[in-house]
């Protein structure tokens, strides 16, 4: 059995490749980094160092690489693969659609079986996006729906940026946390679900994609943006979580979304399992050995502050589920629905505070450089201001009463953060954790 993985980056190697290798699969990576591909083919394996309370070194074997620029070879690999995965970043998917489509055509012409594709990206509605991308490169009569299983996943594994000095010593070595669970859409497979320990099939995948975006990713954003605002000298996420005020702020933001998700997906989520999930995430964020940085977690503002992503998407989710209204009259009355659980008081303002703080996020890498997209954002924000960001980055419509309210609140919070010292966060958040 073999898996073809587009993207030999940190998630591809530390998570997807590692899971399938340990289950006995031959792992083939497709990447445009020729030096990385050459090293994969020379060594046929690499090490994943698990950082945390129980460190270990995992040797990933039966590995090879294909240069992504060799379109003929890649298409042939698609035609012969037992299963396929992508882990290239949502923005790079348009570059892989053509060769995957070419491989699918070749596969079907040769009488090959249907192919399942694990979409391992931070992307909501990933299957629909992927299908649209493939259809642009397939004839109208190609039976995409019947022949290809577009399997959404939820990538919860945290992998830090490898320090440059370590990369120079071993370009294949990757650090990661111990978490090793990959939720997958059980309904999307065209073939039997692979017998791979760590795969966690879900019947309602949308619930878990939303939880990843609006609890995990939002909590990370709150840590990064509020942590940087509070102390720009904080380098690591564990330093943020160690601060009781900042941990409390992140938890407040996460609970706003958790509460909305309980209302949206009552068959999946309860107050108890959301509390357990949030506490587990905060404990994982506090993993000092992992060395995850404020820069990595917060970088790429145009993407992470966009409409469907972790912060604005969470605010829209909260508002649509009546979470803001419930502040004054109880969650059990919001949206005309009743909740069987005694939900906690709502703390949605922490998410708005996270958005406002994101506008001021200017963390840099180990060389003191802004992420390129953040440098562009900073220049445009300085010229155009908060209204520009709310419209053109966040995608919030001023003509929508619901979205206008979010804009107004975010603007007020931004004005306060812009003009007050970091200690104001303590006043806003109150004491305790």
N, C-alpha and C positions, 0 to 999 in steps of 0.2 A: 504493500500500500504506500502511496505517496501523496504529499500535499505540496502544491505550488503556491508560494506566498509572494505577493507583490509587495516589496518593501522590506529591506533587511535592516531597518532601523531598530531603535531600542525596544519598541513593543513587539515588532515582528520577531526579533531574536529572543527576547527575554520571556515572552508570554506565548505567542501562537506557535512558534517553532519549537519551543521547549516542551509545551504540552503534547504536541503531536509526536515529537521525537521520543519522549518517554513512553508513549503508547505504542512504539514500534514502527512508526511511519518513517519513510525516507522524506527528508525535508529539502525542497528546492526553493531557493530565494531568487527573485527577479529584482535587480536594482541597477540604477544607472551609475553608481559609484564603482568604477572599474577596479580600483585598488581593493575595495571591500570584497567584490566578487572573486577576484584573484586569490585573496587570502582564504575565503571560504572553500574554494576548490583545492587549495594547497593543503589546508589543515583538516578539512572534512569534519570540523567540529569547533566548538567554542565553549567558554565557561560563563555561566550566570552566577554571580555572587549574590546570595540572599543576605540582605542587611537587616538586622533587627535583633530581638532578644535571643533567637536561635539561628545564628548565621550558619550558612552552608554553601558549598560550591557545587553547582549542578553542571555536569558535563553533558552537553547537547551533541549527539552523534548523528551519523548518517546524513550529513549536510553537504549541499553543493550550491553553486550560484550560477545564474545566467545573466549576462549583460543585457539590461533592458533595451539597449539600442539595437540589439540583434533581433529584429522583428520576426524574422523567419523562425529562428530557434525558439523564441518565446511562444509564438502561435502554435508551434508543434508541441511544446510542453503543455499548453492549455488543452490541446486535443487529446493528450495522453494522461492528464492528471486524474487522480481518483477524487480529489476535492481541491478547491481553490480558496485562497483567502487574500484580502487586500488589507494592507496596513501602511498606506502611503501618505495619509493626511487627506482630508476631504478636498482641499484645494488642488491636489494633484490627481484626483480621479479622472478628470477629462483626458489626461495623458495616457491612461491605461485602457480606457474603453475601446479604442480602435483595435489594439492587438488582442484583447480578450474576445472581441466580436469576431475577428479573423480566425482565432482558434476555435471558437464555437462552430463557425461555418465548416471548418475543416473536420472537426470532431463529428458533426452530424453527417457529413458526406461520407465519412468512413464507417458509419454505422455505430458510432460510439454511444454510450449510455448518457442519460441526462447528467448535468454537472451542478453540484451545489457550490455556491460561493459565499464564504463567510465574510461579511462586510464589517471589518474591525476598525471602524472610524468613529470619531466623535461627531455624529451626524444624525439628526432626527429625520424620520421618514426616509431612512437610507435606502430601503428597497425600491421605493418609488423613484428616488433620485437616480439610483443605479440603473433601473430599467430604462428610464428616459435617456440616460447617457448611452446605453448600449444600442437602443433603437435607432439612434442617429447613424449608426454604422452597420445596420443590418437591413436586409430587404424587408419590405412590409409583410411578406408572408412567412417570415421566420417565426417558428412557434416558441417565442421566448418564454411565455408564461408556463407552458407545459414542459419545456426542455431545460430550463435553468432555475434552480432554487436560489433565490436571493435572500440570504439568511442574515437578518439583523442580529447584532450582538451588542453587549454592553461592556465596554472596556473599563474595568475598575482598578486595574493594576497600576501602581504608581512606580514610575521609573525616572530617576533623576537624570540630569544632563551629566554625561561623563566628563570629568575634568580633562582639560587638554593634555596635560602631562601623562595621564593614564591612557588616553587614546593613542598617544604617540608610542607608548610601550606595547600596547596590545589593542589594535583597532576592533577586535571582535569581542573583547571582554565587556560585559554589561552588568551594572548593578540593578537590583530590583528588590522590592519588598516580598515577603513570603506569600502574600495573597495570590491565589492561583485558581480563581473561579471565573468561568466565562459563561454568563447567561447567553443562550441562543434561542432564536425563534423556532420552537418545535414544529410549528405548522408550516414552515417555509421549505423544509427539505423535500427534495424529490427522491432521494435515496434514503435508506435507513440512517438514522442519526449515528455518527461514528461512536464507537465504543472507546472514548478517550476520557480518562479520569480528569475532572475539572470542568468539562462541559456540563452546563446546567440548563437543560431544556425548559423553556417557559411557554405556557399556553397563551398568555397575554403579554407579549413582548413589549408592547407600547408602554405598559406600566413601568417596566424596568429601564427602558431607555429614558423615560421622563424622570425617573428617580435618579438615574446617573447624572442627567443634565442639571436638574433643579435641586438636588440635595448634595450629592458628591461634588459636582463641578462648582455649584454655587458656594458651598462651604469653602472650597479651595480659593475661589475668587475673593470671598470675604476675608480670608486669612491674608492673602497677598495684598489686596488693595488697602484694607484697614491697617494691616501691619506696616506697610510702607509709609502710610500717612502718619501713623503714630511715631514711628522711628525709622527714617530712611536708612539707618545703619544696620537694621535687621537683615541678615543675609539668608537665613534658613527658615523654613516654615515651622520647624519645631520650636524656634525661638518665639514665634508669634503665638503658637498654641500654649506655650508655657506661661504667657501673660494671661491672668485670669479674666481681665476685662475683654481682651481680644477673643479669647476662646468663647466667652459668653456671647459676644457679638456674632461670631460665626454660627454658634448653635442657634441663636435667635433667627438668623436668616434661614438656616436649614429647616427649622421648625415651621416657618411660614409656608415653605413649599411642601413639607411633609404633611401638614394639615390639609392643604389643598389636594394633595394626592390621595389622602384617605377618602376625601369626598368624591374625587373623580374615579378612583378604583377601589371601591369598598370591599370587593371580593379578594383583593390582593394585600391591602395594607391596613394595619391597625395602629393604634397609638403605641402599643407595646412593641411591635416589630419595627416601627419607625424609630422609636427611642433606642432600641438595641442597635439599629443600623447607624444612627447618628453618633452614638457613643463609640461604636467600633471605628467609624471614620475618623473621629477626633483623636482617638488613640493611635490610629495609623498615621495621621498627620503629624503626631508628636514623635514619630520614630527618628530619633537623633542620628542613628547610625546610617539611615538612608541618605541623609545630606541633601534632601530636596530643597530647592532654593525658591525664595520669593520671586526672583526674576523668572524662572521657568514657569511657575504656576500662574503668574499674572500676565506674562508677555502675550503679544498679539492682540492688542486692544480692539482693532477694527472687527476681528472675529468674535472675541469674547464679550464684547459689549453690543453685538448685533441683535436684531430682533428675536431670533429663534434660539439664541444661545443662553448660557447659564444665568445671567443676571436679568436682562430685560424679559427673557422668556419666562423666568420665575415670577417676575412682577405681573406679567400678563396672566399667567396661570392663577396666581393668588387672587387677582381682581375678578377674573371670570368665575372663580369658584366662590366668590362672595367673602373672601377672607378679610378684606378691609372692612366690609360692613359688619362682620361678626365681632369686630372690636367693641362695638357699642351694644349689640343685642344678642350675642351668643352664637357660636358656630352652629348650634342645632337648629337655628332659624334661617341660616343663610341659604339663599337660592330657593327658598320654600321647601327645603329638604330637612329631614330630621337625622341626627347622628346618634347612634346608639352608645357612643363612647363619650365620656366626659373630657373633651379635649382641653388642652391647656390654653391659657390666655394667649392671644395672638401677638406676635412680635414682628409683624411685617415691615415696620420702619427700618429694621436692620438691613433689609435687602435694598431699600431705596438709598440708604446710607452707603452701601457697598457700591451701587452704581455711581453715586456722586464722587466717592473716593477713587473709583476707576478713572475718572476724567483727570485726576491728578497723579496717576501712577507713572513714575519715571524710573523704575528700577533698571539696573544695568547688569551686563554679564561680567565674567571674571576679568575682562579687559576694560571695564568701565564704559562699554558701548551699549546704547539702546538697541533693542530688537528693531530691525529696519522698519517694519510696519508701525511700530510705536513712535519711532522718530518722525515719520511722516504724519502720524496722528497728532503728535505734539506741535508740529509746525502749523498744521491746519487749525487745531484747536486754539492756538495762540492768536491766529488771525481772525477766526470766525466766531469762536465762543461757544457757550453751552447750548444755545438753540440750534446751532449747526450740528453739534454732536447728537443731540436728541433726535433730529430729523434725519440726517444723512448717515450716521453710524448706527444709532439705535433703531431707526425706522419707525419712530412713534408718530402717529398721525394727530396733528393738532385739532382736526375737525371731529375726532372721536371723543365724546365726553369721558369715556373710561381712560383712554390714552392721554388725553389732555390733563387729567388729574395726575397721572404718573409723571408727566412732564413737569407739571407745576411743583409737585413734591420734590422731584429730583433737583430742579433748579434752586429751590429754597435750601435744600441740604447742601448743594454745591456752594452757594453763596456763603453759607455759614462755615463750611470747611475751608474755603478760600481765605476767609478773613480772621479765623480764630486759631489759636494754638492747639497742638495735638491734645493737650489736657482736656479740651472740650469733649473729647470722646468719653472720658471718664464721667463727666457730668451727664452726658446723654445716656450712657449705658447703665449707670448706677453701679453698685458694688456687687461683689459675689460672682459666682459662676454657676 
